Amino acid sequence: MIPPPAKGNRRFVVWTILGIALVSGVVFAITRPPAENLLKLTVPCADFEETVRAMGVVEAARFEKLRAPSAPYERQVTWLIDEGTRVKKGDLIAQFDIADVERNWERETEHVQRIEYRQEEAKADWSVQLFEENIKRDKESERNEFAQLKFKRTQQEPPLPKEIGVTEKDKQERLVDEAKRRISQVERQRNVDIGRRTWWLKYRQGKTQEVKDMMEQYEVRAPIDSIVVYPLIPINGLIKKTETGDLLNREQPFAQLPDLNSLIVKLGVEEYRVQKIDEGTVVRLRSRAYPMKEFVGKVISVSHMASNDLFHDGRRLFEVIVAVDNVASTGLKVGMVVEASLIVAKHPQVYAFPRDYVVQDDKGKWLEIETASGRTQRRPIEKALLTDDFVLISRESGGEGPLTVVYRPSKHLGDATLPSSR
């Protein structure tokens, strides 16, 4: 019969067993492969819009340029409205120093007044001269009437008085004709003189009107409802925006008013996606200024050459121009940044999964689909429709109800992105 171990030995055995169990647990916890975190995505069968995403800026298709006066005088800006101010047609935008023009207008006005005064004097002088000539004609006409009466009386007298009557009658008729010729001559001279003075008066009035029109140029007003923009222009050897006190050249553009009814969106689209876009493509737009509002537009132009000004991750972009529907009521402003989704295709009743969920191995490309029992099975995607970002499975291939696809990081170690980064 084996004697029982001593009390101290039993305690040693118990602690030894506990120590071995603890060390084994720690080793197992360290060496056990970590549990894999699975990502699951459940997608219903629904209509799907294939889109191309792009960023863009709101711009105006048309601008009204405001220019400095064309008058040959000093063109110094004395007042400017603040940039970004919303103005209505006829509102004052800028004023230029008008002192030189006002002095010239005063001189022209005084000159016209002197010409008008001299013309009125000339008309009065010609009226007096014509009045005197008419009096002379009337006197000669009266004498002619007496000569005619005397001639009639001498017709029954001896030959000598008869000849005297004929001579006096002929003389008076000549005097009357001469008086009439003088009146006609004075009238012609008057008409020529007054006509010349009238032409000169109209000429000087035209010059005065030109100066007045120049004065109006020194107050620049808005031709349309818009927002004031001051572009960078050369001023006194510097490239700057117009400010109060600047001297501008004749007809130099210094401000722009974008036509708010012609706002467009210029997008930059990557080269491998631009071939999917055509004129008329519907575009959904969101502005950072109005994140809860969505705007709709259509593509009106697709560039056939990459833009030298548009780059993304070292790649050139193609310019796509979008016209926004009912742009006047959108609240969009020139310079706003927008995010665009260009609808390039519509697919009815499909399951749409991100391409990040696709697994590729020596057996091909497939998705890991979770069944109703909770198990997973491979679903080859050779017959699926692939877009740039999604895999589309038809209802016939997917079955009834929603589908759940599983993402295993261990099978996507070579992928650059995870689904959560989309």
Helices and strands as residue ranges (DSSP letters): H 7-31, E 39-43, E 46-60, E 63-67, E 77-80, E 86-87, E 92-96, H 99-154, H 159-217, E 219-221, E 226-227, E 233-235, E 238-240, E 253-258, G 260-262, E 263-270, H 271-274, E 282-287, E 290-312, E 315-324, G 327-329, E 337-354, G 355-357, E 359-361, E 364-370, E 376-380, E 385-386, E 390-394, H 395-398, E 403-407, G 409-411, G 419-421
